Amino acid sequence: MKNAAKEIIYGVCDKTNKNDSYFGFFKNFEDAQKEILIQGNRLKEDLGIMDITIKNDRVFKLVNEREEELLIVMYQYVLR
């Protein structure tokens, strides 16, 4: 029996609450990165959280000089 190629999807997860919720799932890494940028900018515009850092696959809020709080993260899932 042949092993089928495993498909990878990317989930963009909201970590601002205790319960994780997802903004969406994407087949392409680039599409998930765009969603990270969109949601990070929404935090700035809609909620007025200006002290955030947007990286490739996550959004952080600066808590103090040495500590950051994770707000949004991208997870990779392998589908079987």
C-alpha positions as semicolon CSV with decimal commas, in nm:
position;residue;x (nm);y (nm);z (nm)
1;M;0,000;0,000;0,000
2;K;0,139;0,339;-0,096
3;N;0,166;0,614;0,160
4;A;-0,019;0,918;0,039
5;A;0,161;1,250;0,061
6;K;0,068;1,423;0,380
7;E;-0,094;1,760;0,340
8;I;0,005;2,051;0,564
9;I;-0,234;2,329;0,666
10;Y;-0,175;2,636;0,882
11;G;-0,411;2,759;1,153
12;V;-0,402;3,118;1,280
13;C;-0,500;3,110;1,647
14;D;-0,620;3,388;1,878
15;K;-0,447;3,351;2,217
16;T;-0,595;3,663;2,381
17;N;-0,855;3,460;2,575
18;K;-0,815;3,145;2,781
19;N;-1,000;2,949;2,513
20;D;-0,812;2,932;2,185
21;S;-1,014;3,027;1,881
22;Y;-0,903;3,024;1,520
23;F;-0,932;3,303;1,266
24;G;-0,898;3,046;0,990
25;F;-0,707;2,758;0,835
26;F;-0,497;2,801;0,523
27;K;-0,330;2,569;0,272
28;N;-0,051;2,817;0,195
29;F;0,198;2,953;0,448
30;E;0,188;3,291;0,272
31;D;-0,189;3,317;0,314
32;A;-0,156;3,240;0,686
33;Q;0,117;3,508;0,714
34;K;-0,119;3,760;0,553
35;E;-0,385;3,672;0,811
36;I;-0,129;3,725;1,091
37;L;-0,062;4,075;0,952
38;I;-0,433;4,152;0,916
39;Q;-0,517;4,042;1,271
40;G;-0,211;4,217;1,418
41;N;-0,309;4,541;1,249
42;R;-0,667;4,499;1,374
43;L;-0,536;4,482;1,729
44;K;-0,364;4,814;1,669
45;E;-0,653;4,987;1,490
46;D;-0,963;4,846;1,659
47;L;-0,839;4,787;2,013
48;G;-0,569;5,052;2,027
49;I;-0,296;4,811;2,135
50;M;0,002;4,996;1,991
51;D;0,288;4,819;2,170
52;I;0,276;4,497;1,966
53;T;0,534;4,323;1,751
54;I;0,428;4,135;1,439
55;K;0,666;3,857;1,333
56;N;0,637;3,591;1,060
57;D;0,413;3,354;1,252
58;R;0,315;3,535;1,573
59;V;0,204;3,861;1,731
60;F;0,336;3,972;2,071
61;K;0,240;4,248;2,312
62;L;0,519;4,404;2,516
63;V;0,440;4,355;2,887
64;N;0,761;4,501;3,026
65;E;1,125;4,531;2,919
66;R;1,189;4,157;2,934
67;E;0,849;3,998;2,888
68;E;0,613;3,960;2,594
69;E;0,260;3,820;2,586
70;L;0,163;3,600;2,291
71;L;-0,158;3,727;2,128
72;I;-0,178;3,550;1,791
73;V;0,015;3,246;1,668
74;M;0,026;3,027;1,358
75;Y;0,021;2,648;1,407
76;Q;0,115;2,392;1,146
77;Y;-0,097;2,077;1,115
78;V;-0,021;1,762;0,916
79;L;-0,332;1,601;0,770
80;R;-0,336;1,227;0,720
